Amino acid sequence: MSSDEPAPRWFYQDGKTFTPYRTEDSDLIEVIFRTGGTECEANDGKIVVDITNRQQKEKGTGKAPVPCVRATYFWQDKNSEWIPYTEATATILENAFDAGIFGVKLPLSDDGSRYAILNPNGTGKHHPYALLDRSASLTHNKLMLVFKSLQ
């Protein structure tokens, strides 16, 4: 991974929120993902992460698998919890920034109800400021990206 790429972190769904894997587990999952692997043990072998289907299973518990996500962009909800954007949304934001697409509505939903507009006055790689259809804060690679309300 080059220094100007985002540093993806892996999260699993814990109830209604997403919880980060321990750093060493997240790094291991990312290495296996980048080398084409499809499965990885984490949490000292207590869980198996199905990278292809983006879910984790706890070994020997019989519990249903829970979703996991590879995340580079996050938004802060009204309870100040950081929630990872979907991989599809993160890709849209990253590709637009890399291509220098500023001041244009970037659709984030099929029905057009969610979109972002990257502001060219952002500073440096992974510091773009954007406008979103509702108030939210966003962080990428541990740096803040601020979304302001269009209303």
C-alpha positions as CSV (number, residue, x, y, z in Angstrom):
1,M,0.0,0.0,0.0
2,S,1.5,3.4,-1.0
3,S,1.5,6.3,1.5
4,D,-1.1,8.2,-0.5
5,E,-3.6,5.4,-0.4
6,P,-6.3,5.2,2.4
7,A,-5.5,2.8,5.2
8,P,-8.6,0.5,5.2
9,R,-9.8,-0.8,8.5
10,W,-12.0,-3.8,8.9
11,F,-15.2,-3.7,11.1
12,Y,-17.8,-6.2,12.1
13,Q,-21.4,-5.5,12.9
14,D,-22.2,-5.6,16.7
15,G,-25.9,-5.1,17.1
16,K,-26.7,-1.9,15.2
17,T,-23.2,-0.5,15.2
18,F,-19.9,-1.5,13.6
19,T,-17.0,-2.3,15.8
20,P,-13.4,-2.2,14.6
21,Y,-11.3,-5.4,14.7
22,R,-8.1,-5.2,16.7
23,T,-5.4,-3.5,14.7
24,E,-3.4,-6.7,14.2
25,D,-6.5,-8.6,13.1
26,S,-7.6,-5.7,10.7
27,D,-4.1,-5.6,9.2
28,L,-4.0,-9.4,8.7
29,I,-7.5,-9.4,7.1
30,E,-6.3,-6.6,4.8
31,V,-3.1,-8.5,3.8
32,I,-5.1,-11.6,3.0
33,F,-7.7,-9.5,1.1
34,R,-5.0,-7.8,-1.0
35,T,-3.3,-11.1,-1.8
36,G,-6.6,-12.7,-3.1
37,G,-7.4,-14.7,0.0
38,T,-11.0,-15.5,0.8
39,E,-10.9,-16.4,4.5
40,C,-9.0,-15.5,7.6
41,E,-8.9,-16.4,11.3
42,A,-8.9,-13.5,13.7
43,N,-9.3,-12.8,17.5
44,D,-6.7,-15.5,18.4
45,G,-8.5,-18.0,16.2
46,K,-11.9,-17.5,17.8
47,I,-13.5,-16.2,14.6
48,V,-13.3,-16.8,10.9
49,V,-13.7,-13.9,8.6
50,D,-15.2,-14.7,5.2
51,I,-13.7,-12.0,3.1
52,T,-15.6,-12.8,-0.1
53,N,-19.0,-12.6,1.6
54,R,-18.0,-9.9,4.1
55,Q,-19.2,-11.8,7.2
56,Q,-17.6,-13.3,10.3
57,K,-18.5,-16.5,12.1
58,E,-17.6,-17.3,15.7
59,K,-16.1,-20.7,16.0
60,G,-18.0,-23.3,18.0
61,T,-20.8,-21.0,19.1
62,G,-23.5,-21.8,16.6
63,K,-24.2,-18.1,16.3
64,A,-25.4,-16.7,13.0
65,P,-22.7,-14.9,10.9
66,V,-22.6,-11.2,11.2
67,P,-21.6,-8.7,8.5
68,C,-18.2,-7.2,8.3
69,V,-16.9,-4.3,6.1
70,R,-13.6,-3.0,4.7
71,A,-13.9,0.8,5.5
72,T,-12.0,3.9,4.4
73,Y,-14.7,6.6,5.0
74,F,-16.9,7.1,8.0
75,W,-19.7,9.4,9.1
76,Q,-20.6,10.5,12.6
77,D,-24.2,9.9,13.6
78,K,-26.3,12.0,16.0
79,N,-24.9,9.9,19.0
80,S,-21.3,10.8,17.9
81,E,-20.7,7.2,16.8
82,W,-18.4,6.7,13.8
83,I,-20.2,4.5,11.2
84,P,-18.3,3.2,8.1
85,Y,-19.7,4.0,4.7
86,T,-20.3,1.1,2.5
87,E,-17.4,0.1,0.3
88,A,-19.4,1.3,-2.8
89,T,-19.9,4.8,-1.4
90,A,-16.2,5.0,-0.3
91,T,-15.1,4.0,-3.8
92,I,-17.3,6.8,-5.3
93,L,-15.8,9.4,-3.0
94,E,-12.2,8.2,-3.5
95,N,-12.5,8.0,-7.3
96,A,-14.1,11.4,-7.5
97,F,-11.4,13.0,-5.4
98,D,-8.6,11.2,-7.3
99,A,-10.1,12.4,-10.6
100,G,-10.5,16.0,-9.4
101,I,-14.3,15.9,-9.8
102,F,-15.4,18.9,-7.7
103,G,-18.6,20.9,-7.5
104,V,-20.6,18.1,-9.1
105,K,-23.3,16.0,-7.4
106,L,-22.0,12.5,-6.9
107,P,-25.0,10.2,-6.5
108,L,-24.6,7.9,-3.5
109,S,-28.0,6.2,-3.9
110,D,-30.0,4.9,-6.8
111,D,-32.9,7.2,-6.2
112,G,-30.7,10.3,-5.9
113,S,-31.8,11.1,-2.4
114,R,-28.2,10.9,-1.1
115,Y,-25.2,12.6,-2.8
116,A,-22.0,14.4,-2.1
117,I,-20.3,17.4,-3.7
118,L,-16.6,17.6,-3.3
119,N,-15.3,21.1,-2.6
120,P,-12.1,22.1,-4.4
121,N,-11.0,24.1,-1.4
122,G,-10.2,21.0,0.5
123,T,-6.5,20.8,1.4
124,G,-4.4,17.9,0.2
125,K,-4.9,14.3,-0.5
126,H,-7.7,12.8,1.7
127,H,-8.7,16.2,3.0
128,P,-11.5,17.1,0.5
129,Y,-14.4,19.0,2.0
130,A,-17.8,18.0,0.7
131,L,-21.4,18.9,0.9
132,L,-24.0,16.3,1.6
133,D,-27.8,16.2,1.5
134,R,-27.9,16.1,5.3
135,S,-25.5,17.1,8.1
136,A,-22.8,14.7,8.9
137,S,-19.1,14.5,9.7
138,L,-16.8,12.1,7.8
139,T,-13.4,10.9,8.5
140,H,-11.0,9.2,6.1
141,N,-7.6,7.8,6.9
142,K,-8.1,9.3,10.4
143,L,-8.5,12.8,8.9
144,M,-11.7,14.7,9.0
145,L,-13.8,15.5,6.0
146,V,-16.7,17.8,6.9
147,F,-20.1,17.4,5.2
148,K,-22.4,20.4,5.5
149,S,-26.1,20.6,4.9
150,L,-27.3,21.7,1.5
151,Q,-30.6,22.8,3.1
